[in-house]
Amino acid sequence: MTALTLSTAAAPGLRADAIVIGVAKGAKGPVVAPGAEAVDKAYDGKLAGVLETLGAAGAEGEVTKLPAPSGFKTPLVVAVGLGPEPEKDSAFDAEALRRAAGSAARALSGSKKAAFALPLTDAADVGAVAEGALLGAYSFDAYKENGKDPKNGKAPLAEVALLGGKPRDRAHKAAVERALAVTEELNRARDLINTPPNDLYPEAFAAVAQAAAKEHGIKVQVLDDKALVKGGYGGILGVGGGSEAKPRLVKLSYTSSKAKKHLALVGKGITYDSGGISLKPAGHNETMKCDMSGAAAVFAAVVAVARLGLEVNVTGWLALAENMPSGSAVRPGDVLRMYSGKTVEVLNTDAEGRLVLADALWAASEEKPDAIVDVATLTGAMMLALGNRTFGIMANDDAFRSAVHEAAEEVGEPAWPMPLPEHLRKGMDSPTADIANMGERMGGGLVAGLFLREFVGEGITWAHLDIAGPAFNEGGPFGYTPKGGTGTAVRTLVRLAELTAAGDLG
């Protein structure tokens, strides 16, 4: 993990491999952002012109490298685009800083130390730059020779120094501590998502959760396949029945003696999704190791909350199974009796995520939490609706849905509120069972949300996050987002826990 420090050192005398500055897109060309005054001065106040000559415009994600000026102990200046220059008397928003820091950190892979001289107007900016740098420096090289990318042979940036950060300022220190806790756990979620399914199966995932729980004082309970049979968890057992890797239900409980509220988080953990008997077509299987991204987000969020010591009780439920076709796999037409007692006719075995979530949602409901939030890579329909970078939010309470949306936008995770149209519920009526796991084809993401709502306890506030789009980035990296597992929703969940602890959520 990349190390991070706050530094009050003057830029010219700092020893590092590079110094990172911000450049904004102004009305008449690039504008050097606050924080880089010493660097600009060393260029006789002409740094903006030099950058423009080199082709820099200040656009978001743009990275321009140039030799450091005479007298600097760092050999390289890295100018990173912040996007449009803010209006007069306004500051750069946190997400612009986060993305710029991430782009710079990724561009400096192979470096031992980089000094970041980006705009820091307050502790929130310190936290944003710290988050962006630590997330942007991420690299998953566990399966590569010598732990390095063979294409460039470079390890991730080893150390980040935030210039302008005050090591003795309580607010600045707290911002860094929060950034470290959140990003380290988010990056652990990314590692889990990127781990091949032959190494990350339900039992293995449960073992990771057990080890982390022991380390951070979290109570953990793991229901194996025998316990699931005894408990009547028909959804999880049905989905996991076709695999030699047996399913698990993991419960992580963080408690605070000062807590007044209880937040339950439920994550879909399909460690590999072949589609089951309703086999996915060619070209749709290769990235299905990411179908446990919801469980990874819940796991990471609970551990981050424990590390931060938030005054709220948070319970995480990881519904873990591998969806495979075999002689013991659930078939289209089978009826499963769920943990809640409801029966479900399975019309499509590739609509399996909602089945494991249904059992976990009911188990979470039994504890009567103040709110439940589930997270899942649930439907391709949500990707068609919102694209690859935005997740959908559904809820049984409009105010709660809005609050979740605001929390997501606040931490820089693009999201959008979606409805639960009542007329779509009828499409899941079954002549054989209480409900079918499929309904109308159009609005499939909303149908899935309506199905899940059936398994939320009466009177409990609930929200559903469908992260199918942004959970796994198949394109090139951008900002602080890498190729592969992204860890999306972790920061939203942590923020919801913070708001709950403060009494500002529900």
ABEGO torsion letter per residue (X at the ends): XBBBBBBABBAAABBBABBBBBBBBBAAEBBBBBGAAAAAAAAGGAAAAAAAAAGBAGBBGBBBBBBBBBGBABABBBBBBAEBBBBBGBBBBAAAAAAAAAAAAAAABGBABBBBBBBBABAAAAAAAAAAAAAAABBBAAABBGGBBAAAGBBBBABBBBBGBBAABAAAAAAAAAAAAAAAAAAAAAAAAABBAAABBAAAAAAAAAAAAAAAGBBBBBBBAAAAAAAGBAAAAAAAAABABBBBBBBBBBBBAABABBBBBBBBBBABBAGEABBBBBGAAAAAAAAAAAAAAAAAAAAAAAAAGBBBBBBBBBBBBBBBBBAABBBBGBBBBBAAGBBBBBABAABAAAAAAAAAAAAAAAAGBABBBBBBBABAAAAAAAEAABBBBBBABAAAAAAAAAAAAAAGBBBBBBBBBAAAAAAABBAABABBABBBABGAAAAAAAAAAAABBBGBBBBBBBAAAAABBABBBBEABBBEBAGBGAAAAAAAAAAAAAGABX
